[in-house]
Amino acid sequence: MTAVHQPQPKAQIRPSPSDKVPVSQFLERASQLLDAAESASARGEACSGLTVLIGHDGALSLIAQNDWPLDSLAEDRCSRTAYRVSESSGQLSVEGREGSRRCLLASTNTAATARLLLGR
């Protein structure tokens, strides 16, 4: 009698569950822009009034002091993604638009936070 060799199923390694939720590139870019704006502000540099547009081909356009609505500007410039960095009363913010996705990230500077905490 000839023994028939049956291939054994290969063991599968399953990735361990992660406590980190993947962040979209859209949101990651907004976070990086806010970090850059905070760094610039900490050095006393102006960082508000900047609009960043990313075209369908990945090309970047930077526009200073533009008051167009972000959606309208992105559409006019045929951009896939648009971000606007702004500052108001010590609060830095980054607004982002990409198709139907929207985000708004904001932070306050240290002096503004101290004033809020001290009630001044």
C-alpha positions as CSV (number, residue, x, y, z in Angstrom):
1,M,0.0,0.0,0.0
2,T,1.3,3.4,-1.0
3,A,1.0,6.2,1.5
4,V,-0.5,9.4,0.1
5,H,1.1,12.5,1.4
6,Q,-1.4,15.3,2.1
7,P,0.1,18.8,2.4
8,Q,-0.4,20.3,5.8
9,P,-2.1,23.7,5.9
10,K,0.4,26.4,6.5
11,A,0.2,28.3,9.8
12,Q,-1.1,31.8,9.5
13,I,0.3,34.6,11.5
14,R,-2.4,37.1,12.5
15,P,-1.4,40.6,13.2
16,S,-1.8,41.5,16.9
17,P,-4.6,44.0,17.6
18,S,-3.3,47.5,17.8
19,D,-4.4,50.2,20.1
20,K,-3.8,52.8,17.4
21,V,-6.5,53.6,14.8
22,P,-5.1,54.3,11.4
23,V,-5.2,58.0,10.6
24,S,-6.0,59.1,7.1
25,Q,-3.4,61.0,5.2
26,F,-5.8,63.9,4.9
27,L,-6.1,64.3,8.7
28,E,-2.3,63.6,9.2
29,R,-1.5,66.5,6.8
30,A,-3.8,68.8,8.8
31,S,-2.1,67.8,12.0
32,Q,1.4,68.4,10.5
33,L,0.3,71.9,9.3
34,L,-1.0,72.7,12.8
35,D,2.3,71.5,14.3
36,A,4.2,73.7,11.9
37,A,2.0,76.7,12.6
38,E,2.5,76.2,16.3
39,S,6.3,76.0,15.9
40,A,6.3,79.2,13.8
41,S,4.1,81.0,16.3
42,A,6.4,80.0,19.2
43,R,9.3,81.6,17.3
44,G,7.2,84.8,16.8
45,E,6.7,84.2,13.1
46,A,3.4,84.9,11.3
47,C,1.7,81.7,10.3
48,S,-1.9,82.6,9.6
49,G,-3.7,83.4,6.4
50,L,-2.0,80.6,4.5
51,T,-3.9,78.3,2.2
52,V,-2.4,75.0,1.0
53,L,-3.9,73.4,-2.1
54,I,-3.0,69.9,-3.3
55,G,-3.8,69.2,-6.9
56,H,-5.0,65.8,-8.3
57,D,-1.4,65.3,-9.5
58,G,0.0,66.0,-6.1
59,A,1.3,69.5,-6.9
60,L,1.3,72.0,-4.1
61,S,0.1,75.6,-4.3
62,L,0.5,78.0,-1.4
63,I,-1.6,81.1,-1.3
64,A,-1.3,83.9,1.3
65,Q,-4.1,86.0,2.6
66,N,-6.9,84.6,0.5
67,D,-10.5,85.2,1.7
68,W,-12.3,82.9,-0.7
69,P,-14.3,80.1,0.9
70,L,-12.1,77.0,1.0
71,D,-14.4,74.9,-1.2
72,S,-14.7,77.5,-3.8
73,L,-11.0,78.1,-4.0
74,A,-10.3,74.4,-4.3
75,E,-12.8,74.0,-7.1
76,D,-11.5,77.1,-8.9
77,R,-7.9,75.8,-8.8
78,C,-8.9,72.2,-9.6
79,S,-7.5,71.0,-6.3
80,R,-8.2,67.6,-4.7
81,T,-7.4,68.9,-1.1
82,A,-7.4,72.3,0.5
83,Y,-6.2,73.4,3.9
84,R,-6.3,76.9,5.5
85,V,-4.2,77.9,8.5
86,S,-5.6,80.8,10.5
87,E,-5.2,82.5,13.8
88,S,-7.7,84.4,15.9
89,S,-7.3,85.6,19.5
90,G,-4.3,83.4,20.1
91,Q,-5.9,80.3,18.7
92,L,-4.3,78.6,15.7
93,S,-6.5,76.5,13.5
94,V,-6.3,74.4,10.4
95,E,-9.4,73.8,8.3
96,G,-9.3,71.0,5.7
97,R,-11.5,69.9,2.8
98,E,-11.1,66.9,0.6
99,G,-14.2,65.8,-1.3
100,S,-16.9,65.2,1.2
101,R,-14.4,65.0,4.1
102,R,-13.9,68.0,6.4
103,C,-11.7,68.6,9.4
104,L,-11.0,71.4,11.8
105,L,-8.0,71.2,14.2
106,A,-7.3,74.0,16.7
107,S,-4.9,74.8,19.5
108,T,-4.3,77.8,21.7
109,N,-0.9,79.3,22.4
110,T,0.6,79.0,25.9
111,A,-0.1,82.6,26.9
112,A,-3.8,82.3,25.9
113,T,-4.1,79.0,27.9
114,A,-2.4,80.6,30.9
115,R,-4.9,83.5,30.8
116,L,-7.8,81.1,30.6
117,L,-6.5,79.1,33.6
118,L,-5.8,82.2,35.6
119,G,-9.1,83.8,34.8
120,R,-7.4,86.9,33.3
